[in-house]
Amino acid sequence: MSKPIVTGLMAYGMSGRIFHAPFLTTNPGFTFKAVVERHEKSRQKIPGCDEL
């Protein structure tokens, strides 16, 4: 099997929280590494991710 794709999200709004992050954290084909969010007050901690 090939190496997982290292992935990050460019925002963590409703779609990121409900659809994208759960998919990336449960799919063995991806390593969910980071979230980038432009508003500091909107930043959320996700287990196993770096906050940029």
PQR file of N, CA, C, O and H, with PARSE charges and radii, in Angstrom:
ATOM      1  N   MET A   1       0.844  -1.183   0.000 -0.4000 1.5000
ATOM      2  CA  MET A   1       0.000   0.000   0.000 -0.0000 2.0000
ATOM      3  C   MET A   1       0.884   1.239   0.000  0.5500 1.7000
ATOM      4  O   MET A   1       1.954   1.230   0.608 -0.5500 1.4000
ATOM      5  N   SER A   2       0.460   2.297  -0.666 -0.4000 1.5000
ATOM      6  CA  SER A   2       1.243   3.519  -0.739 -0.0000 2.0000
ATOM      7  C   SER A   2       1.113   4.339   0.541  0.5500 1.7000
ATOM      8  O   SER A   2       0.248   4.082   1.379 -0.5500 1.4000
ATOM      9  H   SER A   2      -0.410   2.304  -1.160  0.4000 1.0000
ATOM     10  N   LYS A   3       1.984   5.322   0.672 -0.4000 1.5000
ATOM     11  CA  LYS A   3       1.969   6.202   1.846 -0.0000 2.0000
ATOM     12  C   LYS A   3       0.712   7.066   1.822  0.5500 1.7000
ATOM     13  O   LYS A   3       0.213   7.405   0.749 -0.5500 1.4000
ATOM     14  H   LYS A   3       2.687   5.531  -0.009  0.4000 1.0000
ATOM     15  N   PRO A   4       0.194   7.427   3.010 -0.5600 1.5000
ATOM     16  CA  PRO A   4      -0.973   8.316   3.055  0.2800 2.0000
ATOM     17  C   PRO A   4      -0.618   9.720   2.546  0.5500 1.7000
ATOM     18  O   PRO A   4       0.533  10.149   2.628 -0.5500 1.4000
ATOM     19  N   ILE A   5      -1.600  10.407   2.034 -0.4000 1.5000
ATOM     20  CA  ILE A   5      -1.438  11.779   1.558 -0.0000 2.0000
ATOM     21  C   ILE A   5      -1.525  12.710   2.760  0.5500 1.7000
ATOM     22  O   ILE A   5      -2.518  12.695   3.487 -0.5500 1.4000
ATOM     23  H   ILE A   5      -2.535  10.058   1.967  0.4000 1.0000
ATOM     24  N   VAL A   6      -0.492  13.517   2.972 -0.4000 1.5000
ATOM     25  CA  VAL A   6      -0.492  14.490   4.066 -0.0000 2.0000
ATOM     26  C   VAL A   6      -1.381  15.650   3.647  0.5500 1.7000
ATOM     27  O   VAL A   6      -1.171  16.257   2.597 -0.5500 1.4000
ATOM     28  H   VAL A   6       0.315  13.529   2.381  0.4000 1.0000
ATOM     29  N   THR A   7      -2.379  15.955   4.478 -0.4000 1.5000
ATOM     30  CA  THR A   7      -3.434  16.881   4.097 -0.0000 2.0000
ATOM     31  C   THR A   7      -3.680  17.921   5.178  0.5500 1.7000
ATOM     32  O   THR A   7      -3.456  17.666   6.362 -0.5500 1.4000
ATOM     33  H   THR A   7      -2.549  15.463   5.331  0.4000 1.0000
ATOM     34  N   GLY A   8      -4.143  19.097   4.762 -0.4000 1.5000
ATOM     35  CA  GLY A   8      -4.549  20.146   5.686 -0.0000 2.0000
ATOM     36  C   GLY A   8      -5.791  20.833   5.155  0.5500 1.7000
ATOM     37  O   GLY A   8      -6.141  20.691   3.983 -0.5500 1.4000
ATOM     38  H   GLY A   8      -4.324  19.304   3.801  0.4000 1.0000
ATOM     39  N   LEU A   9      -6.448  21.569   6.016 -0.4000 1.5000
ATOM     40  CA  LEU A   9      -7.625  22.342   5.620 -0.0000 2.0000
ATOM     41  C   LEU A   9      -7.292  23.823   5.639  0.5500 1.7000
ATOM     42  O   LEU A   9      -6.585  24.298   6.529 -0.5500 1.4000
ATOM     43  H   LEU A   9      -6.165  21.684   6.968  0.4000 1.0000
ATOM     44  N   MET A  10      -7.801  24.548   4.657 -0.4000 1.5000
ATOM     45  CA  MET A  10      -7.553  25.983   4.570 -0.0000 2.0000
ATOM     46  C   MET A  10      -8.561  26.783   5.388  0.5500 1.7000
ATOM     47  O   MET A  10      -8.401  27.996   5.530 -0.5500 1.4000
ATOM     48  H   MET A  10      -8.374  24.162   3.934  0.4000 1.0000
ATOM     49  N   ALA A  11      -9.567  26.157   5.915 -0.4000 1.5000
ATOM     50  CA  ALA A  11     -10.535  26.822   6.783 -0.0000 2.0000
ATOM     51  C   ALA A  11     -11.222  25.742   7.610  0.5500 1.7000
ATOM     52  O   ALA A  11     -11.218  24.568   7.240 -0.5500 1.4000
ATOM     53  H   ALA A  11      -9.697  25.173   5.799  0.4000 1.0000
ATOM     54  N   TYR A  12     -11.803  26.142   8.716 -0.4000 1.5000
ATOM     55  CA  TYR A  12     -12.444  25.172   9.593 -0.0000 2.0000
ATOM     56  C   TYR A  12     -13.827  25.667   9.993  0.5500 1.7000
ATOM     57  O   TYR A  12     -14.164  25.743  11.175 -0.5500 1.4000
ATOM     58  H   TYR A  12     -11.807  27.096   9.017  0.4000 1.0000
ATOM     59  N   GLY A  13     -14.612  26.000   8.982 -0.4000 1.5000
ATOM     60  CA  GLY A  13     -15.990  26.412   9.213 -0.0000 2.0000
ATOM     61  C   GLY A  13     -16.881  25.187   9.323  0.5500 1.7000
ATOM     62  O   GLY A  13     -16.413  24.101   9.664 -0.5500 1.4000
ATOM     63  H   GLY A  13     -14.338  25.938   8.022  0.4000 1.0000
ATOM     64  N   MET A  14     -18.154  25.359   9.037 -0.4000 1.5000
ATOM     65  CA  MET A  14     -19.108  24.268   9.172 -0.0000 2.0000
ATOM     66  C   MET A  14     -18.729  23.060   8.311  0.5500 1.7000
ATOM     67  O   MET A  14     -18.762  21.928   8.795 -0.5500 1.4000
ATOM     68  H   MET A  14     -18.534  26.241   8.760  0.4000 1.0000
ATOM     69  N   SER A  15     -18.376  23.280   7.056 -0.4000 1.5000
ATOM     70  CA  SER A  15     -18.018  22.158   6.180 -0.0000 2.0000
ATOM     71  C   SER A  15     -16.768  21.444   6.667  0.5500 1.7000
ATOM     72  O   SER A  15     -16.696  20.216   6.622 -0.5500 1.4000
ATOM     73  H   SER A  15     -18.349  24.200   6.663  0.4000 1.0000
ATOM     74  N   GLY A  16     -15.787  22.203   7.129 -0.4000 1.5000
ATOM     75  CA  GLY A  16     -14.570  21.596   7.650 -0.0000 2.0000
ATOM     76  C   GLY A  16     -14.819  20.750   8.876  0.5500 1.7000
ATOM     77  O   GLY A  16     -14.291  19.644   8.993 -0.5500 1.4000
ATOM     78  H   GLY A  16     -15.846  23.201   7.165  0.4000 1.0000
ATOM     79  N   ARG A  17     -15.627  21.270   9.798 -0.4000 1.5000
ATOM     80  CA  ARG A  17     -15.939  20.549  11.046 -0.0000 2.0000
ATOM     81  C   ARG A  17     -16.801  19.320  10.815  0.5500 1.7000
ATOM     82  O   ARG A  17     -16.553  18.266  11.401 -0.5500 1.4000
ATOM     83  H   ARG A  17     -16.056  22.168   9.703  0.4000 1.0000
ATOM     84  N   ILE A  18     -17.817  19.451   9.961 -0.4000 1.5000
ATOM     85  CA  ILE A  18     -18.818  18.389   9.816 -0.0000 2.0000
ATOM     86  C   ILE A  18     -18.446  17.352   8.751  0.5500 1.7000
ATOM     87  O   ILE A  18     -18.706  16.162   8.929 -0.5500 1.4000
ATOM     88  H   ILE A  18     -18.018  20.307   9.485  0.4000 1.0000
ATOM     89  N   PHE A  19     -17.843  17.795   7.657 -0.4000 1.5000
ATOM     90  CA  PHE A  19     -17.578  16.877   6.552 -0.0000 2.0000
ATOM     91  C   PHE A  19     -16.096  16.537   6.362  0.5500 1.7000
ATOM     92  O   PHE A  19     -15.709  15.369   6.406 -0.5500 1.4000
ATOM     93  H   PHE A  19     -17.632  18.762   7.513  0.4000 1.0000
ATOM     94  N   HIS A  20     -15.274  17.567   6.152 -0.4000 1.5000
ATOM     95  CA  HIS A  20     -13.901  17.341   5.718 -0.0000 2.0000
ATOM     96  C   HIS A  20     -13.004  16.759   6.811  0.5500 1.7000
ATOM     97  O   HIS A  20     -12.331  15.755   6.577 -0.5500 1.4000
ATOM     98  H   HIS A  20     -15.588  18.516   6.117  0.4000 1.0000
ATOM     99  N   ALA A  21     -12.980  17.362   7.986 -0.4000 1.5000
ATOM    100  CA  ALA A  21     -12.097  16.869   9.061 -0.0000 2.0000
ATOM    101  C   ALA A  21     -12.443  15.440   9.483  0.5500 1.7000
ATOM    102  O   ALA A  21     -11.535  14.620   9.618 -0.5500 1.4000
ATOM    103  H   ALA A  21     -13.527  18.177   8.176  0.4000 1.0000
ATOM    104  N   PRO A  22     -13.714  15.111   9.696 -0.5600 1.5000
ATOM    105  CA  PRO A  22     -14.016  13.719  10.061  0.2800 2.0000
ATOM    106  C   PRO A  22     -13.601  12.715   8.980  0.5500 1.7000
ATOM    107  O   PRO A  22     -13.122  11.627   9.301 -0.5500 1.4000
ATOM    108  N   PHE A  23     -13.777  13.063   7.728 -0.4000 1.5000
ATOM    109  CA  PHE A  23     -13.352  12.177   6.636 -0.0000 2.0000
ATOM    110  C   PHE A  23     -11.836  11.987   6.657  0.5500 1.7000
ATOM    111  O   PHE A  23     -11.346  10.863   6.544 -0.5500 1.4000
ATOM    112  H   PHE A  23     -14.165  13.947   7.467  0.4000 1.0000
ATOM    113  N   LEU A  24     -11.102  13.083   6.801 -0.4000 1.5000
ATOM    114  CA  LEU A  24      -9.641  13.006   6.767 -0.0000 2.0000
ATOM    115  C   LEU A  24      -9.065  12.273   7.976  0.5500 1.7000
ATOM    116  O   LEU A  24      -8.028  11.620   7.861 -0.5500 1.4000
ATOM    117  H   LEU A  24     -11.500  13.995   6.892  0.4000 1.0000
ATOM    118  N   THR A  25      -9.714  12.370   9.124 -0.4000 1.5000
ATOM    119  CA  THR A  25      -9.192  11.701  10.316 -0.0000 2.0000
ATOM    120  C   THR A  25      -9.518  10.213  10.346  0.5500 1.7000
ATOM    121  O   THR A  25      -8.836   9.454  11.033 -0.5500 1.4000
ATOM    122  H   THR A  25     -10.556  12.901   9.218  0.4000 1.0000
ATOM    123  N   THR A  26     -10.537   9.780   9.624 -0.4000 1.5000
ATOM    124  CA  THR A  26     -10.920   8.372   9.658 -0.0000 2.0000
ATOM    125  C   THR A  26     -10.467   7.577   8.432  0.5500 1.7000
ATOM    126  O   THR A  26     -10.456   6.346   8.474 -0.5500 1.4000
ATOM    127  H   THR A  26     -11.091  10.397   9.065  0.4000 1.0000
ATOM    128  N   ASN A  27     -10.099   8.244   7.354 -0.4000 1.5000
ATOM    129  CA  ASN A  27      -9.683   7.561   6.134 -0.0000 2.0000
ATOM    130  C   ASN A  27      -8.186   7.258   6.201  0.5500 1.7000
ATOM    131  O   ASN A  27      -7.384   8.184   6.329 -0.5500 1.4000
ATOM    132  H   ASN A  27     -10.108   9.243   7.319  0.4000 1.0000
ATOM    133  N   PRO A  28      -7.791   5.990   6.116 -0.5600 1.5000
ATOM    134  CA  PRO A  28      -6.371   5.641   6.230  0.2800 2.0000
ATOM    135  C   PRO A  28      -5.512   6.131   5.056  0.5500 1.7000
ATOM    136  O   PRO A  28      -4.285   6.054   5.122 -0.5500 1.4000
ATOM    137  N   GLY A  29      -6.123   6.621   4.012 -0.4000 1.5000
ATOM    138  CA  GLY A  29      -5.379   7.130   2.864 -0.0000 2.0000
ATOM    139  C   GLY A  29      -4.867   8.549   3.055  0.5500 1.7000
ATOM    140  O   GLY A  29      -4.162   9.080   2.197 -0.5500 1.4000
ATOM    141  H   GLY A  29      -7.120   6.684   3.959  0.4000 1.0000
ATOM    142  N   PHE A  30      -5.227   9.179   4.203 -0.4000 1.5000
ATOM    143  CA  PHE A  30      -4.830  10.562   4.473 -0.0000 2.0000
ATOM    144  C   PHE A  30      -4.229  10.680   5.864  0.5500 1.7000
ATOM    145  O   PHE A  30      -4.622   9.961   6.783 -0.5500 1.4000
ATOM    146  H   PHE A  30      -5.800   8.748   4.901  0.4000 1.0000
ATOM    147  N   THR A  31      -3.274  11.590   6.013 -0.4000 1.5000
ATOM    148  CA  THR A  31      -2.780  12.015   7.320 -0.0000 2.0000
ATOM    149  C   THR A  31      -3.184  13.473   7.461  0.5500 1.7000
ATOM    150  O   THR A  31      -2.678  14.338   6.745 -0.5500 1.4000
ATOM    151  H   THR A  31      -2.955  12.174   5.267  0.4000 1.0000
ATOM    152  N   PHE A  32      -4.095  13.741   8.385 -0.4000 1.5000
ATOM    153  CA  PHE A  32      -4.613  15.095   8.599 -0.0000 2.0000
ATOM    154  C   PHE A  32      -3.628  15.831   9.492  0.5500 1.7000
ATOM    155  O   PHE A  32      -3.502  15.509  10.674 -0.5500 1.4000
ATOM    156  H   PHE A  32      -4.505  13.039   8.966  0.4000 1.0000
ATOM    157  N   LYS A  33      -2.924  16.820   8.938 -0.4000 1.5000
ATOM    158  CA  LYS A  33      -1.793  17.436   9.617 -0.0000 2.0000
ATOM    159  C   LYS A  33      -2.067  18.822  10.177  0.5500 1.7000
ATOM    160  O   LYS A  33      -1.589  19.136  11.267 -0.5500 1.4000
ATOM    161  H   LYS A  33      -3.026  17.081   7.978  0.4000 1.0000
ATOM    162  N   ALA A  34      -2.825  19.671   9.468 -0.4000 1.5000
ATOM    163  CA  ALA A  34      -2.931  21.066   9.904 -0.0000 2.0000
ATOM    164  C   ALA A  34      -4.224  21.719   9.442  0.5500 1.7000
ATOM    165  O   ALA A  34      -4.872  21.285   8.490 -0.5500 1.4000
ATOM    166  H   ALA A  34      -3.214  19.416   8.583  0.4000 1.0000
ATOM    167  N   VAL A  35      -4.571  22.792  10.167 -0.4000 1.5000
ATOM    168  CA  VAL A  35      -5.693  23.654   9.800 -0.0000 2.0000
ATOM    169  C   VAL A  35      -5.166  25.081   9.781  0.5500 1.7000
ATOM    170  O   VAL A  35      -4.481  25.509  10.709 -0.5500 1.4000
ATOM    171  H   VAL A  35      -4.044  23.144  10.940  0.4000 1.0000
ATOM    172  N   VAL A  36      -5.485  25.810   8.730 -0.4000 1.5000
ATOM    173  CA  VAL A  36      -5.124  27.220   8.641 -0.0000 2.0000
ATOM    174  C   VAL A  36      -6.424  28.006   8.669  0.5500 1.7000
ATOM    175  O   VAL A  36      -7.326  27.745   7.873 -0.5500 1.4000
ATOM    176  H   VAL A  36      -6.042  25.463   7.976  0.4000 1.0000
ATOM    177  N   GLU A  37      -6.523  28.960   9.576 -0.4000 1.5000
ATOM    178  CA  GLU A  37      -7.738  29.767   9.716 -0.0000 2.0000
ATOM    179  C   GLU A  37      -7.323  31.224   9.851  0.5500 1.7000
ATOM    180  O   GLU A  37      -6.431  31.543  10.636 -0.5500 1.4000
ATOM    181  H   GLU A  37      -5.790  29.172  10.222  0.4000 1.0000
ATOM    182  N   ARG A  38      -7.955  32.107   9.099 -0.4000 1.5000
ATOM    183  CA  ARG A  38      -7.525  33.507   9.108 -0.0000 2.0000
ATOM    184  C   ARG A  38      -7.964  34.274  10.352  0.5500 1.7000
ATOM    185  O   ARG A  38      -7.288  35.224  10.748 -0.5500 1.4000
ATOM    186  H   ARG A  38      -8.680  31.848   8.461  0.4000 1.0000
ATOM    187  N   HIS A  39      -9.060  33.894  10.971 -0.4000 1.5000
ATOM    188  CA  HIS A  39      -9.528  34.582  12.170 -0.0000 2.0000
ATOM    189  C   HIS A  39      -9.065  33.819  13.401  0.5500 1.7000
ATOM    190  O   HIS A  39      -9.440  32.665  13.608 -0.5500 1.4000
ATOM    191  H   HIS A  39      -9.608  33.122  10.649  0.4000 1.0000
ATOM    192  N   GLU A  40      -8.255  34.468  14.207 -0.4000 1.5000
ATOM    193  CA  GLU A  40      -7.700  33.798  15.376 -0.0000 2.0000
ATOM    194  C   GLU A  40      -8.800  33.296  16.316  0.5500 1.7000
ATOM    195  O   GLU A  40      -8.675  32.214  16.889 -0.5500 1.4000
ATOM    196  H   GLU A  40      -7.950  35.405  14.038  0.4000 1.0000
ATOM    197  N   LYS A  41      -9.871  34.068  16.477 -0.4000 1.5000
ATOM    198  CA  LYS A  41     -10.948  33.639  17.379 -0.0000 2.0000
ATOM    199  C   LYS A  41     -11.710  32.422  16.866  0.5500 1.7000
ATOM    200  O   LYS A  41     -12.398  31.753  17.637 -0.5500 1.4000
ATOM    201  H   LYS A  41      -9.973  34.947  16.012  0.4000 1.0000
ATOM    202  N   SER A  42     -11.594  32.126  15.564 -0.4000 1.5000
ATOM    203  CA  SER A  42     -12.290  30.987  14.978 -0.0000 2.0000
ATOM    204  C   SER A  42     -11.494  29.693  15.051  0.5500 1.7000
ATOM    205  O   SER A  42     -12.031  28.621  14.771 -0.5500 1.4000
ATOM    206  H   SER A  42     -11.035  32.669  14.937  0.4000 1.0000
ATOM    207  N   ARG A  43     -10.234  29.778  15.420 -0.4000 1.5000
ATOM    208  CA  ARG A  43      -9.375  28.591  15.396 -0.0000 2.0000
ATOM    209  C   ARG A  43      -9.858  27.540  16.387  0.5500 1.7000
ATOM    210  O   ARG A  43     -10.231  27.845  17.520 -0.5500 1.4000
ATOM    211  H   ARG A  43      -9.798  30.649  15.647  0.4000 1.0000
ATOM    212  N   GLN A  44      -9.840  26.318  15.932 -0.4000 1.5000
ATOM    213  CA  GLN A  44     -10.275  25.180  16.739 -0.0000 2.0000
ATOM    214  C   GLN A  44      -9.124  24.195  16.851  0.5500 1.7000
ATOM    215  O   GLN A  44      -8.365  24.020  15.897 -0.5500 1.4000
ATOM    216  H   GLN A  44      -9.538  26.071  15.012  0.4000 1.0000
ATOM    217  N   LYS A  45      -8.986  23.560  17.987 -0.4000 1.5000
ATOM    218  CA  LYS A  45      -7.978  22.518  18.142 -0.0000 2.0000
ATOM    219  C   LYS A  45      -8.559  21.197  17.660  0.5500 1.7000
ATOM    220  O   LYS A  45      -9.677  20.830  18.022 -0.5500 1.4000
ATOM    221  H   LYS A  45      -9.602  23.702  18.761  0.4000 1.0000
ATOM    222  N   ILE A  46      -7.800  20.496  16.852 -0.4000 1.5000
ATOM    223  CA  ILE A  46      -8.186  19.187  16.358 -0.0000 2.0000
ATOM    224  C   ILE A  46      -7.104  18.222  16.797  0.5500 1.7000
ATOM    225  O   ILE A  46      -5.927  18.476  16.537 -0.5500 1.4000
ATOM    226  H   ILE A  46      -6.892  20.794  16.558  0.4000 1.0000
ATOM    227  N   PRO A  47      -7.455  17.124  17.453 -0.5600 1.5000
ATOM    228  CA  PRO A  47      -6.440  16.170  17.883  0.2800 2.0000
ATOM    229  C   PRO A  47      -5.549  15.718  16.730  0.5500 1.7000
ATOM    230  O   PRO A  47      -6.040  15.327  15.671 -0.5500 1.4000
ATOM    231  N   GLY A  48      -4.243  15.773  16.944 -0.4000 1.5000
ATOM    232  CA  GLY A  48      -3.288  15.310  15.934 -0.0000 2.0000
ATOM    233  C   GLY A  48      -2.932  16.324  14.872  0.5500 1.7000
ATOM    234  O   GLY A  48      -2.191  16.000  13.944 -0.5500 1.4000
ATOM    235  H   GLY A  48      -3.844  16.090  17.805  0.4000 1.0000
ATOM    236  N   CYS A  49      -3.439  17.554  14.980 -0.4000 1.5000
ATOM    237  CA  CYS A  49      -3.157  18.574  13.969 -0.0000 2.0000
ATOM    238  C   CYS A  49      -2.358  19.710  14.549  0.5500 1.7000
ATOM    239  O   CYS A  49      -2.440  20.004  15.742 -0.5500 1.4000
ATOM    240  H   CYS A  49      -4.041  17.817  15.734  0.4000 1.0000
ATOM    241  N   ASP A  50      -1.577  20.354  13.685 -0.4000 1.5000
ATOM    242  CA  ASP A  50      -0.869  21.559  14.050 -0.0000 2.0000
ATOM    243  C   ASP A  50      -1.744  22.739  13.677  0.5500 1.7000
ATOM    244  O   ASP A  50      -2.405  22.711  12.638 -0.5500 1.4000
ATOM    245  H   ASP A  50      -1.511  20.115  12.716  0.4000 1.0000
ATOM    246  N   GLU A  51      -1.763  23.772  14.500 -0.4000 1.5000
ATOM    247  CA  GLU A  51      -2.533  24.975  14.175 -0.0000 2.0000
ATOM    248  C   GLU A  51      -1.581  25.998  13.613  0.5500 1.7000
ATOM    249  O   GLU A  51      -0.637  26.395  14.297 -0.5500 1.4000
ATOM    250  H   GLU A  51      -1.226  23.795  15.343  0.4000 1.0000
ATOM    251  N   LEU A  52      -1.797  26.442  12.382 -0.4000 1.5000
ATOM    252  CA  LEU A  52      -0.901  27.389  11.721 -0.0000 2.0000
ATOM    253  C   LEU A  52      -1.507  28.773  11.698  0.5500 1.7000
ATOM    254  O   LEU A  52      -0.894  29.707  11.180 -0.5500 1.4000
ATOM    255  H   LEU A  52      -2.564  26.119  11.827  0.4000 1.0000
TER
END
